[in-house]
Amino acid sequence: MSTASLSLALTLHRLFEIYYLIILVRVVFSFLRLPPWHWASRTIGAFCYAVTEPLLAPLRRLLDPYQRRAGLDFSPLLLYVILQFVEHLVVRALL
């Protein structure tokens, strides 16, 4: 195992952790229902939306028939599980 692959694996792990945190912040913001003119909505909320929406939108379309009755959006949870699996595969391949 080389130092470069270990360093890359650690860096990827940290990037995945940051992305998990961004997903969590987006979920919290969705429960807060801040008005669009609020500073946190315009800055933090907009950033989290822009970063996570490209991965959440296809999952939301996939889950739409099932979660219509639930009233909750389970796409962030599914994205988290999928990313955990991908992270495990990628980091394991590097080590």
TORKOL-4160 file (C-alpha; in steps of 0.2 Angstrom, whole numbers, padded with zeros to 4 digits, m for minus):
95
<pt num="1" X="0000" Y="0000" Z="0000"/>
<pt num="2" X="0008" Y="0016" Z="m0005"/>
<pt num="3" X="0007" Y="0033" Z="0003"/>
<pt num="4" X="m0001" Y="0041" Z="m0012"/>
<pt num="5" X="m0016" Y="0029" Z="m0012"/>
<pt num="6" X="m0018" Y="0030" Z="0007"/>
<pt num="7" X="m0018" Y="0049" Z="0005"/>
<pt num="8" X="m0031" Y="0049" Z="m0009"/>
<pt num="9" X="m0042" Y="0037" Z="0001"/>
<pt num="10" X="m0042" Y="0048" Z="0016"/>
<pt num="11" X="m0045" Y="0063" Z="0005"/>
<pt num="12" X="m0060" Y="0055" Z="m0003"/>
<pt num="13" X="m0067" Y="0049" Z="0014"/>
<pt num="14" X="m0066" Y="0067" Z="0020"/>
<pt num="15" X="m0075" Y="0073" Z="0004"/>
<pt num="16" X="m0089" Y="0061" Z="0006"/>
<pt num="17" X="m0091" Y="0066" Z="0025"/>
<pt num="18" X="m0092" Y="0084" Z="0019"/>
<pt num="19" X="m0106" Y="0079" Z="0006"/>
<pt num="20" X="m0115" Y="0069" Z="0020"/>
<pt num="21" X="m0115" Y="0085" Z="0031"/>
<pt num="22" X="m0122" Y="0096" Z="0016"/>
<pt num="23" X="m0136" Y="0083" Z="0014"/>
<pt num="24" X="m0140" Y="0084" Z="0033"/>
<pt num="25" X="m0140" Y="0103" Z="0032"/>
<pt num="26" X="m0152" Y="0103" Z="0017"/>
<pt num="27" X="m0164" Y="0091" Z="0027"/>
<pt num="28" X="m0163" Y="0103" Z="0042"/>
<pt num="29" X="m0167" Y="0118" Z="0031"/>
<pt num="30" X="m0182" Y="0109" Z="0023"/>
<pt num="31" X="m0189" Y="0107" Z="0040"/>
<pt num="32" X="m0186" Y="0125" Z="0045"/>
<pt num="33" X="m0195" Y="0132" Z="0031"/>
<pt num="34" X="m0186" Y="0149" Z="0031"/>
<pt num="35" X="m0193" Y="0163" Z="0020"/>
<pt num="36" X="m0183" Y="0165" Z="0004"/>
<pt num="37" X="m0177" Y="0182" Z="0009"/>
<pt num="38" X="m0169" Y="0176" Z="0025"/>
<pt num="39" X="m0150" Y="0177" Z="0024"/>
<pt num="40" X="m0147" Y="0159" Z="0028"/>
<pt num="41" X="m0160" Y="0154" Z="0015"/>
<pt num="42" X="m0151" Y="0164" Z="0002"/>
<pt num="43" X="m0133" Y="0158" Z="0006"/>
<pt num="44" X="m0132" Y="0141" Z="0015"/>
<pt num="45" X="m0149" Y="0135" Z="0009"/>
<pt num="46" X="m0145" Y="0139" Z="m0009"/>
<pt num="47" X="m0128" Y="0132" Z="m0009"/>
<pt num="48" X="m0134" Y="0115" Z="m0001"/>
<pt num="49" X="m0148" Y="0115" Z="m0014"/>
<pt num="50" X="m0136" Y="0118" Z="m0029"/>
<pt num="51" X="m0124" Y="0104" Z="m0023"/>
<pt num="52" X="m0137" Y="0091" Z="m0019"/>
<pt num="53" X="m0151" Y="0093" Z="m0031"/>
<pt num="54" X="m0142" Y="0085" Z="m0046"/>
<pt num="55" X="m0141" Y="0069" Z="m0036"/>
<pt num="56" X="m0157" Y="0070" Z="m0027"/>
<pt num="57" X="m0169" Y="0074" Z="m0042"/>
<pt num="58" X="m0167" Y="0058" Z="m0051"/>
<pt num="59" X="m0170" Y="0048" Z="m0034"/>
<pt num="60" X="m0185" Y="0059" Z="m0030"/>
<pt num="61" X="m0192" Y="0054" Z="m0047"/>
<pt num="62" X="m0189" Y="0036" Z="m0044"/>
<pt num="63" X="m0197" Y="0036" Z="m0027"/>
<pt num="64" X="m0211" Y="0048" Z="m0031"/>
<pt num="65" X="m0225" Y="0034" Z="m0034"/>
<pt num="66" X="m0220" Y="0026" Z="m0017"/>
<pt num="67" X="m0218" Y="0042" Z="m0006"/>
<pt num="68" X="m0233" Y="0051" Z="m0012"/>
<pt num="69" X="m0244" Y="0044" Z="0002"/>
<pt num="70" X="m0230" Y="0046" Z="0015"/>
<pt num="71" X="m0229" Y="0065" Z="0015"/>
<pt num="72" X="m0210" Y="0064" Z="0017"/>
<pt num="73" X="m0195" Y="0065" Z="0005"/>
<pt num="74" X="m0185" Y="0049" Z="0007"/>
<pt num="75" X="m0173" Y="0053" Z="m0007"/>
<pt num="76" X="m0159" Y="0061" Z="0005"/>
<pt num="77" X="m0159" Y="0045" Z="0015"/>
<pt num="78" X="m0158" Y="0034" Z="0000"/>
<pt num="79" X="m0144" Y="0045" Z="m0007"/>
<pt num="80" X="m0135" Y="0044" Z="0009"/>
<pt num="81" X="m0136" Y="0025" Z="0009"/>
<pt num="82" X="m0130" Y="0024" Z="m0010"/>
<pt num="83" X="m0115" Y="0036" Z="m0006"/>
<pt num="84" X="m0110" Y="0025" Z="0009"/>
<pt num="85" X="m0110" Y="0010" Z="m0003"/>
<pt num="86" X="m0100" Y="0019" Z="m0016"/>
<pt num="87" X="m0088" Y="0027" Z="m0003"/>
<pt num="88" X="m0085" Y="0009" Z="0004"/>
<pt num="89" X="m0081" Y="0002" Z="m0014"/>
<pt num="90" X="m0070" Y="0017" Z="m0019"/>
<pt num="91" X="m0060" Y="0018" Z="m0003"/>
<pt num="92" X="m0058" Y="m0001" Z="m0002"/>
<pt num="93" X="m0052" Y="m0002" Z="m0020"/>
<pt num="94" X="m0038" Y="0011" Z="m0016"/>
<pt num="95" X="m0033" Y="0002" Z="0000"/>
